[in-house]
Amino acid sequence: MNYTYLDSLATYGVGGAHPGGLQLTKQLLAREKVNRKSAILDVGCGTGQTAAYIFRQYQCYVTALDNNQVMVDKAIQRFRSLHLPIKVVKGQTEHLPFKNETFDFILSESVTAFTNIPVSLSEYKRVLKPNGVLLAIEMTAEPLPFTKKEKQFICGFYGVSDVLTETEWRYHFLKSGFRQVKIKKHKHHFVPQDVMYANDFMLSNQIHEKHYEILEQHQQIVSKYKDKLNYRVYRCTV
């Protein structure tokens, strides 16, 4: 069976695997005007670590969405064990099952890069309320260019169509209708912590050794291409 990088993250149930981890998420949300009336969508919620934090911290309306059934099941398990009234939806970012202007905030933590980017961004714009905010932590290529062979390898391993530069990300956000895009580069590298030593796991009952090999290869890629592959935080307003 051909397992993917995302399959491996789901099988291990890694929480906070996105660049910067939960700590970065906390910092970003602390700068926003989140209150009890806020409606927040966590796209690609994974095991629900971020969504659980948001509800416990802000007591607001939280919806968690993922297209991976393993992740959805683990998120539901987490929320039930913590008695959190968070809505969990299985769905795709390219076809969000929500009405127009539903959310005040959308979080995308290393998610949108793995989708059809223009379509997903258009959907984010559609379901955000006027003055709504998209907070995206996304894989970004540095100005030092990849060779054609390197880019093909990276795209093949992660299952993405391209590795966008900061300029290309900005172009897509603006083309999708976001009126303001603020970009911040953090000091940390692409993945500051080794996902194999993260402190939040929800392991599946059976784990094929191939999953471990895939996550090990991920770490090797991060190290090898540290000067070419990083991430940015994109704050986009409607």
C-alpha positions as CSV (number, residue, x, y, z in Angstrom):
1,M,0.0,0.0,0.0
2,N,1.3,3.5,-0.9
3,Y,1.1,5.5,2.3
4,T,1.5,9.3,2.1
5,Y,3.0,11.8,4.5
6,L,-0.5,12.9,5.6
7,D,-1.5,9.3,6.2
8,S,1.5,8.9,8.5
9,L,0.6,12.0,10.5
10,A,-3.0,10.6,10.9
11,T,-1.8,7.2,12.0
12,Y,0.5,8.6,14.6
13,G,-2.1,11.2,15.5
14,V,0.5,13.9,15.8
15,G,-0.9,17.1,17.4
16,G,0.8,20.4,16.6
17,A,2.8,19.0,13.7
18,H,2.5,22.3,11.8
19,P,5.4,24.8,11.8
20,G,5.6,26.6,15.1
21,G,3.4,24.1,16.9
22,L,0.6,25.0,19.3
23,Q,2.8,27.7,20.8
24,L,2.7,29.8,17.6
25,T,-1.0,29.3,17.3
26,K,-1.5,30.7,20.8
27,Q,0.6,33.7,20.0
28,L,-1.4,34.4,16.8
29,L,-4.8,34.1,18.4
30,A,-3.7,36.3,21.3
31,R,-3.3,39.2,18.9
32,E,-6.8,38.9,17.5
33,K,-10.1,40.1,19.0
34,V,-11.5,36.7,19.8
35,N,-14.5,36.7,22.2
36,R,-17.3,34.4,23.3
37,K,-19.4,35.4,20.2
38,S,-16.6,34.6,17.7
39,A,-17.2,31.7,15.3
40,I,-13.9,30.0,14.3
41,L,-13.3,27.3,11.7
42,D,-10.2,25.1,12.1
43,V,-9.6,23.6,8.7
44,G,-7.5,20.5,8.6
45,C,-8.1,20.2,12.3
46,G,-6.2,16.9,12.6
47,T,-6.7,15.4,16.1
48,G,-8.3,18.6,17.3
49,Q,-5.5,19.9,19.5
50,T,-5.9,23.5,18.3
51,A,-9.7,23.5,18.3
52,A,-9.7,22.2,21.9
53,Y,-7.3,24.9,23.0
54,I,-9.5,27.6,21.3
55,F,-12.7,26.5,23.0
56,R,-11.1,26.2,26.5
57,Q,-9.3,29.6,26.1
58,Y,-12.1,31.6,24.5
59,Q,-15.3,29.7,25.1
60,C,-16.5,30.6,21.6
61,Y,-18.1,28.7,18.7
62,V,-15.6,26.3,17.3
63,T,-16.0,24.1,14.2
64,A,-13.3,21.6,13.3
65,L,-13.1,20.2,9.7
66,D,-10.8,17.5,8.2
67,N,-11.1,15.3,5.2
68,N,-9.2,12.3,6.8
69,Q,-11.6,10.0,8.6
70,V,-8.8,8.8,11.0
71,M,-8.2,12.4,12.0
72,V,-12.0,13.1,12.3
73,D,-12.4,10.1,14.6
74,K,-9.5,11.1,16.8
75,A,-10.8,14.7,17.0
76,I,-14.2,13.4,18.1
77,Q,-12.5,11.2,20.7
78,R,-10.5,14.1,22.1
79,F,-13.5,16.4,22.3
80,R,-15.7,13.8,24.0
81,S,-13.0,12.9,26.5
82,L,-12.7,16.6,27.4
83,H,-16.5,17.3,27.3
84,L,-16.0,20.0,24.7
85,P,-19.0,21.1,22.5
86,I,-17.0,21.4,19.3
87,K,-18.7,20.6,16.0
88,V,-16.7,18.2,13.9
89,V,-17.2,17.9,10.2
90,K,-15.7,15.6,7.6
91,G,-15.2,17.7,4.5
92,Q,-12.8,19.3,2.0
93,T,-11.5,22.8,2.0
94,E,-12.4,23.0,-1.7
95,H,-16.0,22.4,-0.9
96,L,-16.8,23.8,2.5
97,P,-20.2,22.6,3.7
98,F,-21.1,26.0,5.3
99,K,-23.2,28.9,4.3
100,N,-21.8,32.2,3.1
101,E,-20.4,34.6,5.8
102,T,-20.5,32.0,8.6
103,F,-17.2,32.5,10.4
104,D,-15.2,35.4,12.0
105,F,-11.9,33.5,11.8
106,I,-10.5,30.6,9.8
107,L,-7.3,28.8,10.9
108,S,-5.2,26.9,8.3
109,E,-2.2,25.3,10.0
110,S,-0.1,23.8,7.2
111,V,-3.2,22.7,5.4
112,T,-4.0,24.8,2.4
113,A,-0.7,24.0,0.7
114,F,-1.9,20.4,0.4
115,T,-5.1,21.3,-1.4
116,N,-6.2,23.0,-4.6
117,I,-5.0,26.4,-3.3
118,P,-7.0,28.8,-5.5
119,V,-10.3,26.9,-4.9
120,S,-9.7,26.5,-1.1
121,L,-8.9,30.2,-0.8
122,S,-12.1,31.2,-2.6
123,E,-14.1,29.0,-0.2
124,Y,-12.4,30.6,2.8
125,K,-13.3,34.0,1.4
126,R,-16.9,32.8,0.8
127,V,-17.6,31.5,4.4
128,L,-15.8,34.4,6.2
129,K,-17.9,37.3,7.4
130,P,-17.2,40.9,6.3
131,N,-13.9,41.9,8.0
132,G,-13.3,38.2,8.8
133,V,-9.7,37.0,9.2
134,L,-7.8,34.0,7.7
135,L,-4.7,33.0,9.7
136,A,-2.6,30.6,7.6
137,I,0.6,29.0,8.6
138,E,1.9,27.6,5.3
139,M,5.0,25.9,3.8
140,T,6.8,28.5,1.7
141,A,9.8,28.4,-0.6
142,E,12.6,30.8,0.1
143,P,14.1,33.0,-2.6
144,L,17.0,30.5,-3.1
145,P,15.3,28.5,-5.8
146,F,14.8,24.8,-6.0
147,T,16.2,22.9,-9.0
148,K,13.5,21.3,-11.1
149,K,14.5,17.9,-9.8
150,E,14.4,19.1,-6.1
151,K,10.9,20.6,-6.6
152,Q,9.6,17.5,-8.2
153,F,10.9,15.4,-5.3
154,I,9.4,17.7,-2.6
155,C,6.0,17.9,-4.4
156,G,6.0,14.2,-4.9
157,F,6.8,13.4,-1.2
158,Y,4.2,15.8,0.3
159,G,1.6,15.3,-2.4
160,V,1.4,19.0,-3.3
161,S,1.1,20.5,-6.8
162,D,3.7,23.2,-6.1
163,V,5.8,24.9,-3.4
164,L,4.8,28.5,-3.5
165,T,7.1,31.5,-2.7
166,E,5.9,34.3,-0.5
167,T,5.1,36.4,-3.6
168,E,3.1,33.6,-5.1
169,W,1.1,33.1,-1.9
170,R,0.3,36.8,-1.8
171,Y,-0.9,36.7,-5.4
172,H,-3.3,33.9,-4.7
173,F,-4.7,35.5,-1.5
174,L,-5.4,38.8,-3.4
175,K,-6.8,37.1,-6.5
176,S,-9.2,35.1,-4.2
177,G,-10.7,38.4,-2.9
178,F,-8.8,39.1,0.3
179,R,-8.3,42.8,0.6
180,Q,-5.3,42.9,2.9
181,V,-2.5,40.4,3.3
182,K,0.1,40.7,6.1
183,I,3.1,38.3,6.0
184,K,5.4,37.5,8.8
185,K,8.5,35.3,8.8
186,H,9.3,33.7,12.2
187,K,12.7,32.9,13.5
188,H,12.0,29.2,13.7
189,H,12.7,26.9,10.9
190,F,10.1,25.0,8.8
191,V,9.5,22.5,11.6
192,P,11.3,23.5,14.8
193,Q,10.4,20.3,16.6
194,D,10.8,16.7,15.5
195,V,7.3,15.4,14.9
196,M,8.5,12.0,16.2
197,Y,9.1,13.6,19.6
198,A,6.1,15.8,19.8
199,N,4.2,15.7,23.2
200,D,0.8,15.1,21.7
201,F,0.0,11.8,20.1
202,M,-3.1,9.8,19.5
203,L,-1.8,6.5,18.1
204,S,-3.7,4.2,16.0
205,N,-4.0,0.6,17.1
206,Q,-1.9,-0.7,14.2
207,I,1.0,1.3,12.8
208,H,2.9,0.0,9.8
209,E,6.7,0.5,9.9
210,K,6.4,2.5,6.6
211,H,4.7,5.3,8.5
212,Y,7.8,5.7,10.8
213,E,10.0,5.7,7.7
214,I,7.9,8.4,6.1
215,L,8.2,10.7,9.1
216,E,11.9,10.0,9.3
217,Q,12.3,11.0,5.7
218,H,10.3,14.2,6.4
219,Q,12.8,15.2,9.0
220,Q,15.7,14.5,6.6
221,I,14.0,16.7,3.9
222,V,13.6,19.5,6.4
223,S,17.2,19.3,7.4
224,K,18.6,19.0,3.8
225,Y,16.5,21.9,2.4
226,K,16.6,24.2,5.4
227,D,17.9,27.1,3.2
228,K,15.2,26.6,0.6
229,L,12.1,25.4,2.5
230,N,10.5,27.4,5.3
231,Y,7.1,28.8,6.3
232,R,5.3,32.1,6.7
233,V,2.3,33.3,8.7
234,Y,-0.3,34.9,6.4
235,R,-3.0,37.1,8.0
236,C,-5.6,37.9,5.4
237,T,-8.7,40.0,5.9
238,V,-11.9,40.0,3.9
